[in-house]
């Protein structure tokens, strides 16, 4: 079975409040066994438009990745993220 992934590009515009999102999202990440492979770090963008941060999160499968995003725990955290950052958010199935 293929893994599921969140591929997220984020531009934080309120760095003081953004940690509140990370803390609020923690229960969802724990419940759905999220594994962070990329969380910030150096990057180059040789094509297209970039954001400040890049995140790749692995889940057991695509359905679990969607379930985490739609969960009550993450829905509450998402409101905090959206108030403090702009993001491009994809949920994809691995090869």
C-alpha positions, 0 to 999 in steps of 0.5 A: 500500500502506498504512503500518503503525504502532506506537501506544504509550502508556508509563508509565516506572517506572524512568527510570534503566534505560529508556534500556537498552531504547531502545539494545537496540531500535535494531537492530530499528528500523534493520533495519525502517526505523522512522520515529518521528513522535511520541516523547513531547512535550506532550499532552492527554487530553480523554477516557479514561486517559492514560500519561506518554509517547506514541509513534507509529512508522511502517513501510513496511506493516502486515506490516513493523510486525508483523515488527519487533515479533516480531523477535529484536532487538525481542523482547530489547528488549521484555523490558527495556521490560516490566521498566521500564515499563507500556505499551499497544501497538497495531500498526495499518494506516494509511488 
